[in-house]
Amino acid sequence: MSQDIIGIEGIKIYAYHGYYELEQKIGKEFIVDIYLTLDLNVSGESDTIKDTFNYEQAIVICRQEMEIKSKLLEHVAHRIANKIKAASSSVKKVTVRISKPQPLLPIQINRFFVEVNV
């Protein structure tokens, strides 16, 4: 069985996630990367979208889940991954990485991220 990957990187979404009340109040831009592991042999030969997973569906799921406030990015990432995996039996594994650029911390860091595999 093939272990091919469809990657969707750099989805920018303004959302209101965070452990601290201020984060949930003012929000910030998050960056989401999604990687789908599946067999792309059929669609590679057929050149037909019905033979693959339409990545636009993953983007819609991502946007819907990012709209739901959560304290932990782990929670959001698991929701996104589980919904994408449930959307198609052809998807064998989903990896979701949510990055929070310049989080509100007493020390300067470029980003914080959570990555889950379902």
N, C-alpha and C positions, 0 to 999 in steps of 0.2 A: 504494500500500500504506500502511496506517495505521501510525503510530508511537506506539501507545498504551503506557501504562506501568502496571504493577502495582507498588506500593511497599510494602515491609514495613520499618518503621522501629522501632528501639529494642529489638531482640531482646537481652535481657540474659543472658549466659552466663558462668558462672565457669569459667575454664580456666587452663592452665599454660603459656602461651606467653611467650617472651622470650629474648633473647640471653644474659642473665646467669643463672647457675645458681640464684641466689636467686629469680628470677622463676619459673623452672620448678619450684621447690620449694614456694613458698608460694601461687602463683597469684594471680589477681585477677579481678574482673568486667570483662568486655569488652562492648561494645555493637556489634551488627552491624545494618547497614542494607542491604537488598537491593532493587534496582530491575530489573524485567524489562520489556524492550521487546518488544511483540508486537502483533498485530492483534486488537482486541477487538470488531470489528464483529459477528461471528457471535454471540458470547456476549451482547453488548449487546442483540441482537434476541431471542435464544432464551431468555434467563434460565435457562440450563442449565449446570451446572458442567462437564459433559463437553466443552463448547465453549470452555473457557478453560484456563488453567494454575492448578491448585489451589495457592494459596500455602502451604498446610499442608505440601505436599511440599517446598517450598523450606526451610521451617523445620526439617523433619526432616533434610534434607541438611546444613543449617548446623550443627545440634546434633551430628551424627555427625562432621563434619570438625573442629569445635572441640574435640572430645574427644581428638584426636590432637595430642600435643605437637609444637610447632615452635619454632624459634628466631626465625623471621621471620614477621610478620603477612602479608607479601607472599605467602609460600608458602601460608598458610592461605586467604587471600582467593582466590587462583588456584584452589585445589582446590575451594572452594565454588562459585565461578562456573562452572568447567568441568563440575562434576557437575550443576548445575542446568540448564545449557544442553544437556547430553547427555540429560537426562531428558525433553525435549520438543522436537520439531521446530518447534513454533509459537513458541518463544522465540527471537527474533532477536539479542538482546543482553542481557547480564547485567552489572550493575554491583554490586559488593560493596564496602562500606566497613566496616572494622573499626576501632573506636576503643578506645584504651587510656586510660581516665581516670587522671590523676595518675600518670604513669609514674615508676619509680624512677630519678630523675636528680638531679644535684647542683643543679638549678635548678627552681623551682616552675613548672609549666605545667599548664593545665587538662586537656589531652588531647593525645594523638598519634593520628593515624589514617593508614591506608593505604586507598586506593581503587583498585580494578582494574576494567577493562572487558574483557569477553570476548565 
